[in-house]
Amino acid sequence: MLKRFVLQKPMPPVREEPRFPITDENNHPANDEEPKPSTIIDNPNPKPMADHGGKDILSSDVEIKGSIKFQKELLIDGKVEGDINSDGVLTVGENAEIRGEIKTKSITVYGKVHGNITVGERCELKSKCVLQGDLKAARLVIEEGATFIGKSEVTSGALSAKSAARPEVVRPSEPIKAAFGARA
């Protein structure tokens, strides 16, 4: 089950000041009172925007046109039109619709992707996902019910793209004699 997270901005400090300060005609405090410094009340639970376990989230109401780069983990549940590049982990949420090339270390697809995917490690296509494009990954998991229109290439991490493209055929210099029924 996909969990949704809501990013919250930290609350700004609150200043306590009197609503109607009593002043004389020169705008000085009346009754010879000393001016009181304003009191700042800090938020008891300040949480910066990036303090959510290193996973960044683009929610379902977000639409982006342009390329995306990220470092660690990203969950996209909105619409993206453009390329996505990272050495991190990408999760394409159920509501996501991505049109563009994706190059990342690892990906899990729950939503729709229209474009090629190149993954250094693991690619996982979940049961309700739609992938329309070519796929290249070291490890590939496709659940029953996933829609995949394109070609796939499963590579080992140690081989380069050129060496994994086509095996070399070695032919012996002498003709091979038939093993069965051959008489010399």
ABEGO torsion letter per residue (X at the ends): XBBBBBBBBBBBBBBBBBABBBBBAAGBBBGGBBBBBBBBBBBABBBBAABAGGBBBBBAABBBBEBBBBABBBBBABBBBEBBBBABBBBBBAABBBBEBBBBABBBBABBBBEBBBBABBBBBBAABBBBEBBBBABBBBBBGBBBBEBBBBBBAABBAAAAABBBBBBBABBBBBABGBBX
